[in-house]
Amino acid sequence: MTPEEVKPRRPFHVFPSGETTDSCATTPRVAELSDFDRGVIVGLLIGEGSFGGDGKQPQVTLRMHVRHEALFRWLVERLPATRLYGPYSHGGRSYYQWMARGRALVRDVLPILEHQLNDGLDGHAATRFRAMLERYASFIERERTRRPLE
């Protein structure tokens, strides 16, 4: 399926940076997630996610084929301060990229992963996650002590 064949259910704008955003988007706090929601999020990020950063702030990235668009939309509905980019077409692949960084990562995503991700569940992913937490510890601490958004 090419990006041209993908038809979003709701109108979206693609900004020059490539960010795909709902036309009336805001960044509300995460609603209460069910155990199922948390399990799907953790499973996605363990299996397909990348834990890293840009040298200044940490980020968690998830990149998958456009055929998984509904799953990306589900993820953004549950974690509305995160961002969805694309669709992109590169090297014969068509994909979306989801990112959590900055306040959205620290406030909404890290608590889920810190509670669930451990060596017993997936040692490799847990090691990558811990490395990100250690490398960006000062950024994470600053974000955790910031005054909450109103």
C-alpha positions, 0 to 999 in steps of 0.5 A, a space after each residue: 500500500 502506498 501513502 497515496 492509498 492511505 485515507 485517514 478517517 479524520 482530516 489531518 494536516 502535515 506541517 513542514 516538519 512532517 508532523 501529522 496533527 489533528 486540525 484541532 489538536 491539543 495536548 491533554 493529559 492521558 486519560 486513565 489507561 486500562 490494563 489492556 491499554 498499558 499492556 498493548 503499549 508496553 508490548 509495542 514498545 518492547 517489540 518495535 520501539 527504539 529507546 534513545 534521544 537526540 543528545 539533548 532529550 530522550 525519545 521513544 520512537 516507533 516506526 511501522 508500515 502504513 498498514 498499521 495506521 489504525 494502531 498508530 491512531 489508537 496509540 495517539 488517542 491514548 497518549 495525545 501529547 505524543 506525535 505521529 509523523 508521516 506517512 513517509 515513503 523511503 527506500 520502497 517502504 511506506 511507514 509512519 513514525 510515532 514519537 514520545 519526547 520531552 514532557 510527553 515522554 516523561 509525564 505519560 510514557 515513562 511511568 508505564 514503562 518504568 512500572 512494567 519493563 524489566 529484565 524478566 519481561 525482556 532483558 534486551 529492551 530493559 537494558 536499552 531503556 535503562 541506558 536511555 534513562 541513565 543518559 538523560 537522567 538530568 533532563 528527566 529529573 528537570 521535567 519531573 520537577 517542572 510545574 504541571 501544565 494547566 
